[in-house]
Each structure stands twice: as C-alpha cells, then as structure tokens.
Amino acid sequence: MHISEGILPAMVLVSGWAVTVLIAGATLRKVEGEDLPKMALLTSVFFVASLIHVPIGPVSVHLILNGLVGVILGYGAYPSILLGLALQAILFQHGGVAVIGVNAVIMGTPAVLAYWIFGLRHVLPVRHGNVFFGFAAGASATVLSGVLLSLFLRSAGEAFIPVAKLALAAHIPVMLIEGVVTASAVSYLARVKPEALARQRSPIRVTRN
C-alpha cells in the first residue's frame, strides 16, 4: 500500500501532508496516557507486517493490519500508523519521506473507519458480533486503503491507471486475510482481555440502562 517517491505530483504530496497534519493533530488530542503502551506495541506490529512484501507484477502486496490497529487503538491508530510509516521511510527508505503524508492518508484513515465499524457491535444486535464486525472492520480497512491507493495513483497520470487497477485487484485476497486476522484477534481479546480493545467514543454512542 506504499506509494514511492517520484510518482505523485508535488501538489498531491503537499495536500497529503496537510491532511495528515490535520488528522494527526485531531486524533492525538483524543489519545490518553494509558493508551501509549498499546500504541507502541501496535506501531511495532504495523511496522513489521508492512515490510514483508509479495510482488505481483509492477505492484506488491503485504499485510497492512490497519483494521486491527484501528479496533485496538481507536483514534490513536492514525498517529500510530504515521509513526510506523515515518520509521520505515527513515530507517529503510521504504516509500520515502516526501510521500509519508499520502501513505498515512491511505492507511491511517481506513484504520479510524475500522474503529467506527467495529463500534457498531454495540448498536446492531448481531450474533457473534465481535467476529462479524471484526471481520468487517479488517476487510473494509483494506478495501478503502486499496481504493485510496488507486485514486492517488490515478492522479499521477493516465499511464498509472492500469497500475492502479492492478493494485486494487491484487488486494482482494489481502482483504479476506485481513478480515480473518482481525476477527480472530478481537474475538480472542474480547474473551481474555476486553479492556485491550478501544473504548467506543463518538460518533457512535453507547447507552446502558
């Protein structure tokens, strides 16, 4: 899901940084001190998972785990993923520094979406809700990341449209794997350590009688 340097127009790169700064600032204000150990752990998991690539033609696929990061960290997922991307770019020249903002939008925004989707288990009565919404959160995050990646690649010119289509198609099996991994992880955590999952906050409100 990384876009390398030298592909996107300068205006797109600047816009990506602007959006990332705004979202990171807004989400960091919602992070509490007790969330920092979880953020450190999940940043490491994201860092390692997205370094293992499987090449498919001109693109490559890898586990993202942004859905899992989202359901565990909530709004803290965005700064966590941003930090992971920055470390990858600085330590391994993975993607590049200039595209950190764009790559954070591609992978961080869907992580927050996954948090919202997983929160629906509190308001929609579905049997085995943790598994169902865990799968939905993991799969949806991957789909949205693929769509955003394709849109950014299309902004680079018509020559990248075939690559954008291939990148989106290549992540269909990844979507299923991400859904299963996220569902399995949250189902286990809900049984043995439910406090590890992100507390649900707005926009979905939970009422208790």
N, C-alpha and C positions, 0 to 999 in steps of 0.2 A: 504493500500500500504506500510505499515511499515514492515520491517524485524526486528525481535527481536534479541537481543544478544544471543550468544551461538549457532548460527546456521551456520554461514558462516565461512570458513577457514580464518586464520589470514592474509594470503596473499591477499585475496579478500578485507578484511576490509582495509588494508593498501592502496591497489590500489584505493579503493573508496575514501579514504581521499585525496590521491594525486590528483585524477581527480577533486574532489570538490574544493580543494585549487586553482588549476589552473583555473577552470571555474569561481569560485567566484572572483578571482583576476582580471580576464579579464573583467567580466561583471561589477564589481564595478567601473572600470575606465570609463565606459560609463554612469554611473549614475550622474545626475546633482542635484544640491542642491534643486531645485524646485520639484524634484521627491520624496524627503524624506517623506513629509506628506502622499503621496499616498502609499509609501512603508510601512509606519507604519500601515495604515489602512488595506491594503491588507494582511499584515502579520497577523494581528488580525483575519481577516476573514478566512484565511487558517488555523490558529491555532485552532479556534473553530470548523470549519467544519470537520476537520480530527480527532477530538476527539470523534465524535459521530459514533459508530460502530454498524453494523448489522452482527451478527455471522452467517456464513454459513459453517457448518461442522468444519473442522480444521482451516479455514481461516475466516476472517471477511472483510466486505466491508464498505466503507464510501465515502461521497463526498470528492473530492480532491480539486476541483476548481483551479487546476494549469493552466488550459487553460484560465480561466478568469483572473487569476493573470498575465499571460503572455501577453494577449492583452491589459491590462491596464498599466502594468509596463515595458513591453519590456524586455530589458536585465536585468533590475533591479529585474526581477522575481526570478532569481536564488538566489541571496543573501537574498531576502525576504523569500523565502521558506526555505533556510538554517537556517535563524534565527528562523523561526517558529518551525522547527524540533528540534533545539537546546533547545528552551524553553520547548517544550513538553517533551524532554528527561530529562531535569534538574528538571523541576517542577513536572512532573507526572510519571517519569520513563517510558515514552511511547516510545517503541522501544529500547532505550538505547544510551549511549554516543558513544560507540565504532562503532555503525552502522550509526551514523549521516551522515558520508560521503557517504555511499552506498545509504541510503534513499534520500539524496539530489540529487544524480545522477538519481534515479528512478523518482522523482517528479519534480526536477528542470529543467533537460534537456528537457523534453517534454513541459514545460512552455515556454521556449525560442522557441521551434519549433512552438508552438501555435502562438506566436508573428509573426513569419515569414509567417505562413499560413494565418493569418488574414491580413497581409500586401498585400496579393495577390489581395485583393479587389481593389487596386489602378491600377493594371495592367491587370486584366482579367475582361472584361465587363459582369458582371452577374447581372441580375435583383435582387433587394433586396440583394445586395452584403453584407451588414452588417450582415443580418440574416444568409445568406448562409455560409459565411466564419466564422462567429461567431460560428455557429454550428460545422463546420468542425474543427475549432481550439479547441473547448472544447472536442469534441469526439476524435479527433486524440491524444490529450494530454493524455487522459485516456487510449486509446489503447496502446500507446507507454509505458506509465507507467506500464501497465499490462504485456507487453512483457518483459520489463527490469526486473520487479519483478520476472517473471518466469525464466529468464536466470540466475539471481543471485541465486535463489533457486536451480536450477539445478546444479550450481557449488558446492553446499553443499553435493552432492552425489546422487546416484540413488534412495535412499529412499525418497527423496524430489520431485522426478519427478511427482508423482500423485498429490502432493500438489500444485506444480507449475501449472499443467494443470487446476486444480480446481480453483486456484486463478485467472487465466486468464479468464476462462469461467464465473466466478462469477461477473466479472467486465463488462460484455457485457451490462447488463441493466444500470449499472452506466454510461457507455459511452453515452447512449442515454440521460440520465438525465443531464449529464454534458454538452452535446451539446445544449440541450434546454435551460438550465440555462444561459450558456454563450451567446447564440444567443439573448435571451431576454434582458440580461443585456447590451450588446453592442448596440443593436438596440435602447434601451431607452437612453443610454448615448450619442449615435450619434445624437439624436434629441435634447436633453436638455443641454448637456454639452460635446460637441465633444472633447474639449481640455483635458478631463479626459482620453481619450484613448492614448495609447503610440504613440509618433511620430515615423513614419516609417523611419528607417535608413537602411544602408547596411545590408544584401546583396541585398535587393530589393530597387531599386532606383525609385523615383517618379519624373517625369519631368512634368513641367507645361508650357504651351505656353502663 
